[in-house]
Amino acid sequence: MLLEIRAEFLGDYLSARAMALYCSSYWQRTAVTADKPVHSWPGDSFDEVAGRDTREGRISNGRWPVPTDHFSILGAMWRTEWVQAGGRSTRIRGDKDPHSTSFALENDGRRASGEDLAGVSSWLYFDPTVVSALMRHRGATLHWYSAETGALGASTNVHFGVNRLGLITVFAKDIGALDPWEQRLWSAHNVTPDGGVSAELFAAQMEVRPAATVAPESELSVALDEIDTAFKAKYGLPLLRADKAVPTLLRRAHRFQVAEADGLLELSKEVTRLFTERVDVDAVLSPLAVPKQKDGKKPGSNKALEKLIGSLLGEAAASSMTAPLFGIYDLRLADAHLGSGNIASGKVRAGVDDTAPAAMQGRQLLDTFVKTLRQIAAAII
């Protein structure tokens, strides 16, 4: 069993418990050589004690399983050490952190420290890259309440909203209630107010009128199940192959990924892996009388689906319905091949407005993807 913990966290825990950690370890390395090594060990061995550590080395003639004409070299160390507690425990015991963070409150440069946010009745603004920074932490959560609001946090969730510029807005008191270490994560992405508070967040928090809208991220899994169920009900075979990576892909498939460099292409890759790369082409072609190619190659997943929909609705309708999947796939290929000329056309077919803020482009792509899956599911039924 491997147990890993950062020195900072361990020191915090030990301080809260008024403890120190005594560690004992043993290390050994052996080597077999054809020639006797030249070491300055008297009598081909040594033993020494340095503080709490003991070290030894030994050279001997080979014996089974080492050939007798070879030499066996061994080096070993017994090490014991104390890990002392840190000076304070901000995480476990809740000690006050002397290194407080600050947040921008107004465009005029006014700021407030993290501990003073408890008395601030306004909203803070953050660059959407904060989501990726928070989601890198084990146990982090991104959950959606409506199309533009949800819960987000590395450890403790806060209610957030996305405004018209794609910035994340959070009530200042909610940030003030976070532990200092988590406040620092948010503070690194804090920006001056711009674009106003998220309309859906304001309605939920100030007017007690939660929006009835739905985020495409929360519909991804449902839409994938719907098309798979519809296909299996009609043709008796599952459309999508099982893949243990699906939960991880669903976790990463969110609009804020687009805020990172080449994020739209990366999001397209995640979406393609969720659907296109899981499509069972043989199952799609089974109800169709598709002649085999001379080279034995099968059509790709999207092309096979287009042929299937064409047999149900006609070629023109099938081409229009599956166009977004081809557009997203073009963006996915652009992620793998730099300098691809398919990015512009891919955005158009995926319903992405190139002039919109990054987070909005991510939502547009996911909206288009979910809508397309449901249209195909309805056509199959």
Helices and strands as residue ranges (DSSP letters): H 7-17, E 21-33, G 42-44, E 45-50, E 53-61, E 71-83, E 102-104, E 111-113, G 114-119, E 123-126, H 129-135, E 141-144, E 149-153, E 158-162, E 168-171, H 172-176, H 180-187, E 190-191, H 199-206, H 216-235, H 246-252, G 255-259, H 263-274, G 276-278, H 281-285, H 301-313, H 315-336, H 343-349, H 358-380
